Amino acid sequence: MKKPKRAKATLERFERGIAAVGKNKPFLLVYYGSDHAGGWQQLNRPLRTITTVDRFAIVKPDPEHGHVMRMLQVPELQAAMGMPSKMKFEAGTRRDRIRMIGNAVCPNVMREVIKGLIRADTTQTEIPKFPTEQDEGSRLRPRARLLRTLGQELISNEVAAVIELVKNAYDADATRVLVQFASPLEIGKGKIEVLDNGHGMPLEIVRTVWMEPATPSKRSNEGARSLSVAIWVRRVLAARDIASRQ
């Protein structure tokens, strides 16, 4: 693992992984690309966003060399994407196959999207109207670019989600943000709350913009500013449509 020419950033991520799981457990290393969660992850967690190039390596303890590292192979990346084992990538080089997997959408996610489209197509007899203030609720109306959002722009992990919430507070002109942890601080238990004093959005914007996943209204700084009343002239930071502000 600790070769003379090994990149400093890789070794730092390796050391953070060892400090968290110990020297006797294997873990995954983010070998390529930026990462906001320490550059490593445990094996029992869903794999983060798979790109079109080699990104993840597995690090294992070795009695002779201390630790050894190798890149994840095509069958392992297939499994991480939820692709069936009988699905074969027989054409192209290993690099070509990884590129295809990185450009793909998880089959389970796509299956649910298609099921929703089929249900909508077979049960809908008229074009739905936009909800009014008298309506009790609102319907989700996905945009066509939702498939790109699910595959390319999906938030990769819990840490990135919290960062996006803090960015949302900044975009809402908050002057105070509190990230609060509620015990027990264990996996699957407890909770994290992000509280701020920023402004919200009008109900109509929530219904006609934020209830439309993958809407282009937030793709530019000006478009995002138009969603609410800006107090400070700030550059919009948040890049994901994860939730509407309340």
N, C-alpha and C positions, 0 to 999 in steps of 0.2 A: 504493500500500500504506500509506504513512504519511500518512493523512488526519488532519486536526486532531482529529476526534472519535473516532478509533480507540481502542478500549479498551487500557489499559496492559498487561493480561495478554496480549492478542493480539499486541501489539508485542514483548513479551518472548519469547513463543514463536517469533515470526518471527525475532528476532535469534539465538535458540539454533539454529534450523534453518540459518540462513545461516552461523553459525560452524562447523557440522558439515559441510555439503555444499558450501559456497562460494557465491559470488554468481551463478555461471553455470549452476546446475543447478536444475530445478524440484523441489519437494517438497510434501508434504501437511501441512496445519496443522489441529490440533484447535481449531476455532473456537468450539465450544460444549461446555460440560461440563468436568468435572475430568479430569485426566490425570496419571499418575505416571511418564511416560516423556519428559518435556520438552515435551510439547505439540505435537510434530511427528513425522513419520516419512518415510522414503525411499519413493520410488515402487515400488521393487522388493520391498517387504515386504508381506505380507498385511495388508489393512486391518483395523484394530481394530474393536471392537464397534460396529455400526451401530445407532443409536438411532432413535426415532420422530420426531425433529426434525433439522433441518439441523445436522450436527456437523462435517463435514470440508470443508475448502477446499483448492484447489490453488493454490500460489504459483509463478509463472513469472517469469523475468527479462524485462524489457522495456527496449528501448533508449531509449525516451522518458521513461518514468516510473520507471525503476529496477527495480521489481517490481510485478506486478499480482496480484490475488487474486480468485478466484471460487469459489462453493460447488460441490461435486460435484453433477451432475445425475442424474436418475432412471436413465438407461441406464448411467451409470458405477457407481452404487450397485448396480444389478442385476448387473453384471459382477463387482463385488467380492464379492457374495454367492454367486457361482457359478451364477446363474440364466441359462438359455439366452437368446440375443439375440432369438429368435422369441417369447419370452414378453412380452406387451404389457399395460401398465396403462392402459387406455383410459378408465376411469371415474374421476371425482373430480378434484380439483385437484392441483397438484404437491405440496402439503403432504399431501394424503390419500395419494398414492402413496408418498411417503417414509415416512409412518406405517405403511403396509402392509409395506413392505420392512423397516422396523425391527422389526416384530412377527413377521417370518418367521424360519424356520430355514433355514440353508444347504441347498439341495437335495441336495448330495453327502453331507452328514452324515445327513440324513433318509433318504436312499436306503439307506445302510448299516444304519441302525437298523431300517428295515422289512425289509430282507433278513434280519437276525438274527432278527426276530420270526417271519418266515415259516419260516425253517429250524427254529426252536424248535417252531413249531406243527405242522410236518409230520413231525418226527422224534421228538418226545417222546410217549411212550405212557403215562407215569405222572408224578405230581407229584414233582419231585426232592426228596430228603431233605437236611436240613441236614448239612454235613460234620462229621465227628467228628475227634477228635485223632489217630485212627489213619489218617485219609485222608492221601494224599500231597499233595493240593492242595485248592484251593477254587474254586468257580465264581462268576462275577459274576452277580448277580441284580438287574438294574436296577429301580428303583421307577418308578411311573407318572409322577412329577413330573420324570423325567429330561429329558423334552422341554423343560420350562421351564428346567431347568438349562442345557441345551445352547444354548438361544436367548437367555435373559435373563441368566444368571449365569455364563456361560463366561468364564474368565480371558482377558483381551483380548490380552496380549502377554507377552514373556519377562520384562520388568521386574516386571510384576504378579505373575508366578509366583514370582520370587525373594522378593518382599515377602511373599507368602503363606507361603512356607517359613520365613521369619524369624518371622512371626506364630505359626506352628505351634510353633516352638521356645519362644516366650514362653508360649503356652498349655500347653506341657508342663513349665512351671516351670523352664525353663533359666535359669541364672545367667550363662552364657557362650555366645555365639554367634559362630562364625567363618565369614565368607563368603570362600571361597578361590577364586582364579582360577588355572587351569592353562593355560599357553601351548600353542600360539600363540593370541594374542588376536585372532582374525580370524573373520569371519562364516562359520559352518559348521564351524569348527574349535575346538579347545580345549574347556574345560568350566568350569562353576561348581559348586562344592560348598558346601553349607550344613551346617556341623557344629555340634552343640550338646551340652550335658550334661544335657538334659532327660530325663524318664522316658518310657518307651514305653507300649504298651497290651497287655493280655493277649491271647493268641492267639485266644481265643474272641470277643473284641470285634472283632478284625481280620476274622475270618471272617464274623461275623453282622451287623456294622455297616458296616465299611469296604469289604467286598466287595459291598455293595449301593449302587451309585451313586445319589445323590440321596436317601439316607435322611434322614428328618426328625430323627434323633437329635441332630444337631449344630445344629439351628436355634435353640435357646435356650441361654443360658449354663448353666442347670442340666443340660440334656441333654448338652451337651459335657463338662461336668465329670464326668458319670457314666461317661464312656468310660474314665477312668483314675483313678489315685489322686492327688488334688491335694495339693500341699505348701503352696503359697502361695495366698492368696485373691486371685486376679486375675480381671479381667473378660476373657472370651474375645474374642480379636481376629480370628482367622482365620475367613473366611466361605465358603471354597470347599472342596469335597471333592476335592482334587487328588491326594492320596497318603496312604497309611498310614505311620505312623512305624515305624521298625525299631529 
